[in-house]
Amino acid sequence: MIDFYMEVKDDVPQHIGFCHVLPGNIRDSIGTIVQPISSMRQEPIGQITIEYVVIRPLKDCPCDLSVSYSKHWKHGWTGLDIGHRGSGTSQKHNTLKKYVI
């Protein structure tokens, strides 16, 4: 089930409708389906087009993790701390003139 909400002028979003995507509608491993959107009073108010890809496990692939990299890493290694990746180099020198118009 997919719910649809609408926000009106900084107010709490209102639940305006929903649609159901049933497994029987997904016939191929890749495709597009069109589903009707119903209002809260069960009236049709539109439709949604959904592109999908179904991913299934590989046949004859034993995914038992009997071979892993558990012996590759040192026992004391706690992980890699990469930090925040959105700052970039422009945030190194915060000056007031950047924020004054």
C-alpha positions as CSV (number, residue, x, y, z in Angstrom):
1,M,0.0,0.0,0.0
2,I,1.3,3.5,-0.9
3,D,-0.1,6.5,1.0
4,F,-0.3,10.0,-0.5
5,Y,-0.1,13.1,1.6
6,M,-0.5,16.8,0.7
7,E,1.0,19.7,2.7
8,V,-1.0,22.9,2.8
9,K,0.8,26.2,4.0
10,D,3.1,24.9,6.8
11,D,0.3,22.8,8.2
12,V,0.4,19.1,9.1
13,P,0.3,17.0,5.9
14,Q,-3.1,15.7,5.1
15,H,-3.7,12.1,4.0
16,I,-5.4,12.4,0.7
17,G,-5.3,9.0,-0.8
18,F,-3.7,5.6,-1.3
19,C,-3.2,2.8,-3.8
20,H,-2.4,-0.9,-3.5
21,V,0.4,-2.6,-5.4
22,L,-0.3,-6.3,-5.4
23,P,2.2,-9.1,-6.2
24,G,-0.1,-10.4,-8.9
25,N,0.3,-7.1,-10.8
26,I,4.1,-7.7,-11.1
27,R,4.4,-10.3,-13.8
28,D,7.8,-9.9,-15.3
29,S,11.2,-9.2,-13.7
30,I,11.3,-5.7,-15.1
31,G,8.4,-3.5,-16.2
32,T,5.9,-0.7,-15.5
33,I,2.6,-0.8,-13.8
34,V,-0.1,1.8,-13.6
35,Q,-2.2,1.8,-10.4
36,P,-5.3,4.0,-9.6
37,I,-5.1,6.3,-6.6
38,S,-8.2,6.3,-4.4
39,S,-9.3,9.1,-2.1
40,M,-10.2,8.4,1.6
41,R,-13.8,8.0,0.4
42,Q,-12.8,5.3,-2.1
43,E,-13.2,7.7,-5.1
44,P,-10.6,7.6,-7.9
45,I,-8.5,10.8,-7.8
46,G,-5.6,9.9,-10.1
47,Q,-3.1,7.2,-11.0
48,I,0.5,6.5,-10.4
49,T,3.0,4.9,-12.8
50,I,5.6,2.7,-11.1
51,E,8.7,1.3,-12.8
52,Y,10.0,-1.8,-11.1
53,V,12.8,-4.4,-11.1
54,V,12.5,-7.7,-9.3
55,I,15.8,-9.1,-8.0
56,R,16.1,-12.7,-7.0
57,P,19.0,-14.7,-5.6
58,L,21.3,-16.5,-8.0
59,K,20.6,-20.2,-8.6
60,D,23.2,-22.7,-7.3
61,C,25.0,-20.0,-5.3
62,P,25.6,-21.1,-1.7
63,C,25.5,-17.9,0.3
64,D,26.6,-19.5,3.6
65,L,29.5,-17.1,4.3
66,S,31.9,-20.0,4.8
67,V,34.5,-18.0,3.1
68,S,34.8,-14.5,4.4
69,Y,37.4,-11.8,5.2
70,S,37.2,-12.4,8.9
71,K,40.9,-13.4,9.0
72,H,41.9,-10.6,6.6
73,W,41.4,-7.8,9.1
74,K,43.4,-7.4,12.3
75,H,41.6,-8.1,15.5
76,G,42.1,-4.6,17.0
77,W,40.7,-2.8,13.9
78,T,37.5,-1.1,14.9
79,G,36.6,0.3,11.5
80,L,37.3,3.4,9.4
81,D,36.0,6.7,10.5
82,I,35.3,8.7,7.4
83,G,33.5,11.6,9.0
84,H,31.0,13.8,7.4
85,R,31.2,13.7,3.6
86,G,29.2,16.9,2.7
87,S,31.4,19.7,4.1
88,G,34.0,19.9,1.4
89,T,37.0,22.3,1.6
90,S,34.9,25.4,1.3
91,Q,33.9,25.1,5.0
92,K,37.5,25.3,6.4
93,H,37.6,29.1,6.6
94,N,34.2,30.4,7.9
95,T,34.3,34.1,7.5
96,L,31.5,36.6,8.2
97,K,31.6,38.1,4.7
98,K,30.3,34.8,3.3
99,Y,27.1,35.2,5.2
100,V,26.5,39.0,4.8
101,I,24.6,40.1,1.7
